[in-house]
Amino acid sequence: EVQLVESGGGLIQPGRSLRLSCTTSGFTFGDYTMSWLRQAPGKGLEWVGFITTKAIGETPLYAASVQGRFTISRDDSKSIAYLQMNSLKTEDTALYYCANMGRHPAHWGQGALVTVSS
Amino acid sequence: DIVMTQSPLSLPVTLGQPASISCRSSQSLVHSDGNTYLTWFQQRPGQSPRRLIYKVSQRDSGVPDRFSGSGSGTDFTLKISRAEAEDVAIYYCMQGTHWPFTFGPGTKVDIE
């Protein structure tokens, strides 16, 4: 069974940093692009970015709203994807999901809530 | 960025009756690799999104066959042949052809 579990969310002050982890099982992690998406309270879905597989360069791509502040990485030996979030803003408050695959995310985690507030 | 629009935004359905959601993109979603990366997700209340349909019409394993996807280019449709109570959810279309990938605003389906 494919499982993705996000962790590391919480309440954080504006300007501070937070790192989310996505721990996975049930599929060959290294073969999959890993994605991060978010959903602000009561709102729709928004892409944060993704990171390709090592085989095709382990290349990250980011949405304009997080470019330069967020960094996606992966540890294939542990089957974990990470989302490092720096210089957080109140508008980054959302439920953050990780998912496997890029162009059509197949399996999603349950989400990690990040609340940015003073 | 590609703008995805959906209609209607709210869809009351009658149990056992068909329902249809339209999704339109501001540009063609045909990728240079020949695929069209149009995906439909279902998000039930309090749950994570679930992929139903990918590449326009490919139904995911475990998705009831009353769900079907169709379309091409910029115009796509999700159909529910006979609505059931468990179909109450918000349905999103998403394009994965042009970065940044983008979602439609969602269509809220509930029982009439």
Interface residues (C-beta under 8 A of the other chain):
Chain A: G44 L45 E46 W47 L61 A63 A64 Y97 G102 R103 H104 P105 A106 H107 W108 G109 Q110 G111
Chain B: Y37 T39 F41 Q43 S48 P49 R50 R51 Y54 K55 D60 Y92 M94 G96 T97 W99 P100 F101 T102 F103 G104 P105 G106
